[in-house]
């Protein structure tokens, strides 16, 4: 059996080369590990992980490295793996602890209180305050840490027998409230989001009391909680755009000072609000989405380890083309296509450049670019076929259009990796597009038949473009 099928392998595979070196030093310390067998075992394993060969390693090979000529004993091997796993978990906790110096000093303050080292407390408290003030990006954890630090100060003052008014109680409670508000509002915003796609609704009576309170009291001193409050407003006051515009203003003002992961999630709420507005027919929010994406790009919020996802790359281009930002799109493709995963770069460059030419009505430039797109990805395949279909339509290439329609239908029926929903959407696209192509201008009977197809279809790929073509032959708004 392969060692890669063990839980221990899953944990060890998450260590990079630097962390492996640190882990081996961690195991070499008697403070953390007194079992030299585990140290030797991990030193041997490290070579496989550093050279990316661990997926081929078998349990028998690992056993032989441990016990040489002894017969394999599965119970004993699993026990060694379990003990090693516990040490890996300890090491993970150690790494998390070391990530934030503020956390270390907060616990130093707690230790001083516990060990009666109060005479050193003021200097160390002043030091951690300076560290916290220098933080460039905050998240909910920073508010918890601020509360925990204030709590240690209150404990210190209590031990020093200071007067009640000097015990920092009000400050401690205020910081606790800040942290609580952030977490309460954050999870309620997530709950409202999931209720958009789920029939389950859970009422939170305490949350309504909190929201009623916040309607009358300012929390501008707590930008994270303030942003989540306005996110909630976009859900609960759908017809009042003031909540969205205030949310956008707060994001533009504060997002650079908020931790990237938190800020990215906040922007996602704003983007989803805009999408909901567009789905109701308010296409003015396309410009809003574009501006949000611009800001996210400026702050590198869409990059994960300097890499942009193909999904975001395509969505950004889609919205930019819809509002005819052609020069911007051209520059974006040139700048960001190299930030995509390497296996997506060539396809993304060819396909999205073709989309740009199509949007600029440079149809002859579209065809050679689509020939360069490889169909290893099902969505590139479907989108490329659709773009090619629309290009033949615009060029009035009837024979090429019919031939592509037939091959596209065959592809949809045979490709097992295409979901039933996508199969249905693209089949409807082909059927309606051909009906529009063949229809006579302002022929009422034919227009009525096409309108019926729109109304009957449960899903249609590229529906916006089809509606434009339908209106071009005299169809009325549907």
C-alpha positions, 0 to 999 in steps of 0.5 A: 500500500502507498504511504501517500494514502495515509493521513500523515502523508497529507500533513507532511505534503503541506510543508515546503522545503523551508518548513521541512528544515524547520520541522527537522530542527523542531524534532531534534529538540528534546523539548518537543520530541524525545523519540529519536526514531521519529526524528530519523524517520522524518529525516529519511522522509524529507528527501522524498518530499523535497524532491517531490517523490513522496507520492510513489513511496510505499508503506513497506519502504517506509517500514524498512527505513525504520526497522531494517530487516524486521517483518512488517507490523501494521499496528506498530507502523500505524502507531509510529505514524500516529505519534509523528502526526501528533508532532506535525500538528504541534509544529503547525500550531508552533508556526501559527504562533510564530506568524504574529509577534503581537500574539507572542507578546500578548501571551507574555503579558498573560504570563507576567500576570500569572507569575507575579512579574508586574513590575515589568508589565508597563514596559512590555504593554507599551511595547505591544501597543507600539507594535499593534499601532504599526500594523498595516492590515487588520482583521477580526483577529487583531480586534480579539488580540486588542481585547486580550491585551486590554484584558491583561492590563485590567488584570495587572491593574487589579493585582496592583490594587489600583482604584476601580476607575483605573482598572481599564474595565471600560476599555476592555469591554469596548474592545470586546464589543468591537470584536464581538460586533465584527464576528456577529455581523460577519457571520450574519452577512454570510448567513444572508448570502447562503439564504440566497441559494438555500430555502433554509432561513434561520431567524436571529432575534439578537441580531435584529436588536444589534442592527436596530442599535447600529441604526442609531449609533455610529461605529466608524471607529471600527471599519470592519464592523461598519463594512459588514453592517452595510453589507447586511444592508444590501441584503435587507434593503434591496431597493435602497442603493444607499447601502451599496454606495456607502459600502463601496465608499467604505471599501475604497477608503479602508480596504488597503488597511484591512487584511487581504483575505478579509478585504477580498471577501468584502469586495465579493459581497459588493460584486454579488450585490451588483450582479443581483442588480444586473439580474433584475435588469439594472445594467448600470451596475456593470460599470460598478462591477468594473470599478470594483474590479479595478480597485481589487486589481490595484490592491492585488486582492485577486492574486493568490501567491502572485497568481490570478485565477482563470475564472477571475481573468475571464470575468474581468474581461467579460465585464470590461467588454460589456461596457466597451472598455476595449483599450483597457481590456487590451492592456489588461490581457497583456499585463495579467495573462502571464499571472495565470497558471502556466497551463492556462496562459496560452489558451487565455491569451488566444481566447480572450484576445479573440473575444476582444476582437469580436467585441470590436467587430473585427470578426476576421481577426477572431477566426485564426485566434480561436484555432489556437485554443486547445480544448483540454478545458471544457469551459474553454471549449464551450466558450470558444465554440460559442464565440466561433458560432457568433462570428460566423453569424456576424459574417453571414457565413451560412454554410460554416454556421450550419456545419458548426451547429451540427458539430456543436450538437454532436459534441454536446451529446457525446461529451460526458463531462458536460453537465446536463444544465450546460448541455441544455443551455448551449443546445437552446443557444444553437436552436434560437440563434439559427431561428434568428439567422433564418428569420425575415426582418419584422416577420411577425409569425417568425418573431412570435415563434422565436419569442416563444422559444425564449420564454419556454427555455429554462436556460440559454447560453449567451442570452444577452447576445441572442436578445440583441440579434432578436431585436435587430430583426424587429423583435420587441423587448422580452 
